[in-house]
């Protein structure tokens, strides 16, 4: 998952495991709270990873590795 502060909130995009191939589904959130929730539910719970997420939010861009089910992954592959 990659995120960036956008004109109307926070833009979230997703890539394949190769970190180069973009998945078609994009999300936009009004606040970074949903990004934090996604990290809590599907990302690493290590303190360093949580701190990296917070740093990314503070500078307006960042990313996090998520662990998804096959169903969740397939939904991201749909437009």
C-alpha positions, 0 to 999 in steps of 0.5 A, spaced: 500 500 500 502 506 498 499 513 500 499 520 499 496 526 501 492 529 495 487 535 494 481 532 497 484 527 502 489 521 502 490 517 496 491 510 497 494 505 491 496 498 491 502 494 487 503 487 486 509 484 490 514 486 485 512 493 488 512 496 480 505 493 477 500 497 480 493 494 481 487 498 478 483 499 485 485 506 488 482 509 494 481 516 497 480 518 504 478 524 507 483 523 513 489 518 514 485 515 520 483 509 515 490 508 513 492 507 520 486 502 521 488 498 514 495 498 517 492 495 524 488 490 521 492 488 515 499 490 516 505 489 521 504 490 528 512 492 529 513 498 533 518 500 527 513 499 522 508 503 526 513 509 527 514 508 519 507 509 517 506 515 522 512 518 519 509 517 512 503 520 514 507 526 517 510 528 511 504 526 506 507 520 503 509 513 505 507 506 504 506 499 508 506 492 507 499 489 508 497 481 508 491 480 505 486 474 503 486 472 496 479 475 496 481 481 498 487 481 493 482 479 488 477 485 489 483 490 489 485 487 482 478 489 479 476 496 477 
